[in-house]
């Protein structure tokens, strides 16, 4: 199996896992991406999910990055505060990027 097919299969499995755990969750978008890991840009796949639990709206980012013969998965979930959804998303993305960039240094 080539690397792209393995990446897609791993991503599909991870997406199904998130959708099965959070009742009513929806995959909002997904596809190829890149993320700085250890100071080096790595290719991978990402997905964005939304769902509601009780009175709270949630969003969750998922990144699947192939590293050597394994995958690194990063998932960040946050409450989407009404009126500040964009700020919450930006803050979450910035936090994940900062953490991912420190991995493997």
C-alpha positions in Angstrom: 0.0 0.0 0.0 1.4 3.4 -0.9 1.8 6.2 1.7 -1.1 8.3 0.4 -3.5 5.3 0.7 -2.2 4.6 4.2 -2.7 8.2 5.2 -6.2 8.3 3.8 -7.2 5.0 5.6 -5.8 6.2 8.9 -7.6 9.5 8.5 -10.9 7.8 7.6 -10.6 5.6 10.7 -9.9 8.6 13.0 -12.8 10.5 11.5 -15.2 7.6 12.0 -14.0 7.3 15.6 -14.8 10.9 16.4 -18.2 10.8 14.7 -19.1 7.6 16.6 -18.1 9.1 20.0 -19.9 12.4 19.8 -23.6 11.9 19.1 -24.9 14.3 16.4 -21.4 15.4 15.4 -20.8 16.5 11.8 -17.7 16.6 9.7 -17.5 20.2 8.6 -14.4 20.0 6.4 -11.3 18.0 5.9 -8.5 17.3 3.5 -4.8 17.7 2.9 -2.9 20.0 5.1 0.6 20.8 6.5 1.7 21.5 10.0 5.1 22.5 11.5 6.3 19.6 13.6 9.7 20.0 15.2 10.4 23.1 13.1 9.8 21.2 9.8 6.6 21.4 7.7 5.0 18.0 7.5 2.2 17.0 5.2 -0.9 15.3 6.5 -4.7 15.4 6.7 -7.0 17.4 8.8 -10.7 17.5 9.8 -13.0 19.9 11.6 -16.0 18.6 13.5 -19.0 20.4 15.3 -21.6 19.1 17.7 -23.7 20.1 20.6 -23.8 18.7 24.1 -26.4 20.1 26.4 -26.3 23.9 26.2 -22.7 24.0 24.7 -21.5 24.0 21.1 -18.2 22.2 20.5 -15.7 22.1 17.7 -12.8 19.8 17.3 -9.8 19.8 15.0 -8.0 16.6 14.0 -4.6 16.4 12.3 -3.1 13.1 11.1 0.6 13.5 10.3 2.7 10.5 9.0 6.1 10.4 10.8 8.5 7.6 9.8 6.5 4.3 10.1 3.8 5.7 12.4 1.2 8.5 12.6 1.0 11.4 14.9 -2.5 12.4 15.7 -3.3 15.7 17.3 -6.9 16.6 18.3 -8.0 19.8 20.0 -11.6 20.2 21.2 -13.0 23.4 22.5 -16.3 25.1 23.4 -17.5 27.5 20.8 -18.7 30.5 22.8 -21.6 32.3 21.1 -20.4 35.5 19.6 -16.7 34.6 19.9 -16.5 31.5 17.7 -13.8 33.0 15.5 -11.6 34.0 18.5 -12.0 30.5 20.0 -11.0 28.9 16.8 -8.0 31.1 16.2 -6.8 30.6 19.8 -7.1 26.8 19.5 -5.3 26.7 16.2 -2.5 28.9 17.5 -2.1 26.7 20.6 -2.0 23.5 18.6 0.5 25.0 16.1 2.8 26.1 19.0 2.6 22.6 20.7 3.1 20.7 17.4 6.1 22.8 16.5 7.8 21.8 19.8 7.2 18.0 19.2 10.4 16.1 18.2 12.8 19.0 18.8 
